[in-house]
């Protein structure tokens, strides 16, 4: 019964569309016949203009009746790629916004003792990215890149330019990793955990964790920018989040 009902709805919808199209065509043909009867009284240039307008109308009607292309369905890969792209744009823009001489900045005061500097925040995110995305791809991370200890990445990366490139390279690897995700491998248990957290034992779990981990440190980086009177690029030009009461 459900198939017959669905088929009937489809038939009547199609029948209505055909009737509408035929009605439009009948109107166009009627206009053409009227033009034919008066062709002898219309100058040649005017005739050409009217015919061109008629052809444009017929073309528009044909385009309206043509079916639209179906939108491709989202995939595991396309959705994770989109999520990665959003946080990537925010973090890279924030890292670029901090001046070179402020990369060593860390909040002062006893309550901030031992916190990472701005440079170490960026390096830490990139290091975690390399470890996580390498695991998703089934390969080892680059030499000297590990999450053991403070997980702040290679010590030889000191300048803003070096650290920014390290960050960008980590996201590039992330996109390669996201491109491999599918319904078959996303939830398959991993033989080796890159991070000693039992729940991070699948590729999808690692991908989701990388997004939340990067977002966590992005929030800290934003605070470092504001403490140096720098508006985070993602917030520039936006309306106040806490507008004054009227």
Secondary structure in CASP SS format (residue, H / E / C, confidence):
PFRMAT SS
TARGET T0000
AUTHOR 0000-0000-0000
METHOD secondary structure of the structure
MODEL  1
X C 1.00
X H 1.00
X H 1.00
X H 1.00
X H 1.00
X H 1.00
X H 1.00
X H 1.00
X H 1.00
X H 1.00
X H 1.00
X H 1.00
X H 1.00
X H 1.00
X H 1.00
X H 1.00
X H 1.00
X H 1.00
X H 1.00
X H 1.00
X H 1.00
X H 1.00
X H 1.00
X H 1.00
X H 1.00
X H 1.00
X H 1.00
X H 1.00
X H 1.00
X H 1.00
X H 1.00
X H 1.00
X H 1.00
X H 1.00
X H 1.00
X H 1.00
X H 1.00
X C 1.00
X H 1.00
X H 1.00
X H 1.00
X C 1.00
X C 1.00
X H 1.00
X H 1.00
X H 1.00
X H 1.00
X H 1.00
X H 1.00
X H 1.00
X H 1.00
X H 1.00
X H 1.00
X H 1.00
X H 1.00
X H 1.00
X H 1.00
X H 1.00
X H 1.00
X H 1.00
X H 1.00
X H 1.00
X H 1.00
X H 1.00
X H 1.00
X C 1.00
X C 1.00
X C 1.00
X C 1.00
X C 1.00
X C 1.00
X C 1.00
X C 1.00
X C 1.00
X C 1.00
X H 1.00
X H 1.00
X H 1.00
X H 1.00
X H 1.00
X H 1.00
X H 1.00
X H 1.00
X H 1.00
X H 1.00
X H 1.00
X H 1.00
X H 1.00
X H 1.00
X H 1.00
X H 1.00
X H 1.00
X H 1.00
X H 1.00
X H 1.00
X H 1.00
X H 1.00
X C 1.00
X C 1.00
X H 1.00
X H 1.00
X H 1.00
X C 1.00
X C 1.00
X C 1.00
X C 1.00
X C 1.00
X C 1.00
X C 1.00
X H 1.00
X H 1.00
X H 1.00
X C 1.00
X C 1.00
X C 1.00
X C 1.00
X C 1.00
X H 1.00
X H 1.00
X H 1.00
X H 1.00
X H 1.00
X H 1.00
X H 1.00
X H 1.00
X H 1.00
X H 1.00
X H 1.00
X H 1.00
X H 1.00
X H 1.00
X H 1.00
X H 1.00
X H 1.00
X H 1.00
X H 1.00
X H 1.00
X C 1.00
X C 1.00
X C 1.00
X C 1.00
X C 1.00
X C 1.00
X C 1.00
X C 1.00
X C 1.00
X C 1.00
X C 1.00
X C 1.00
X C 1.00
X C 1.00
X C 1.00
X C 1.00
X C 1.00
X C 1.00
X C 1.00
X C 1.00
X C 1.00
X C 1.00
X H 1.00
X H 1.00
X H 1.00
X H 1.00
X H 1.00
X H 1.00
X H 1.00
X H 1.00
X H 1.00
X H 1.00
X H 1.00
X H 1.00
X H 1.00
X H 1.00
X H 1.00
X H 1.00
X H 1.00
X H 1.00
X H 1.00
X H 1.00
X C 1.00
X C 1.00
X C 1.00
X C 1.00
X C 1.00
X C 1.00
X C 1.00
X C 1.00
X C 1.00
X E 1.00
X C 1.00
X C 1.00
X C 1.00
X C 1.00
X C 1.00
X C 1.00
X C 1.00
X C 1.00
X C 1.00
X C 1.00
X C 1.00
X C 1.00
X E 1.00
X H 1.00
X H 1.00
X H 1.00
X H 1.00
X H 1.00
X H 1.00
X H 1.00
X H 1.00
X H 1.00
X H 1.00
X H 1.00
X H 1.00
X H 1.00
X H 1.00
X H 1.00
X H 1.00
X H 1.00
X H 1.00
X H 1.00
X H 1.00
X H 1.00
X H 1.00
X H 1.00
X H 1.00
X H 1.00
X C 1.00
X C 1.00
X C 1.00
X C 1.00
X C 1.00
X C 1.00
X C 1.00
X C 1.00
X C 1.00
X C 1.00
X C 1.00
X C 1.00
X C 1.00
X C 1.00
X C 1.00
X C 1.00
X C 1.00
X C 1.00
X C 1.00
END
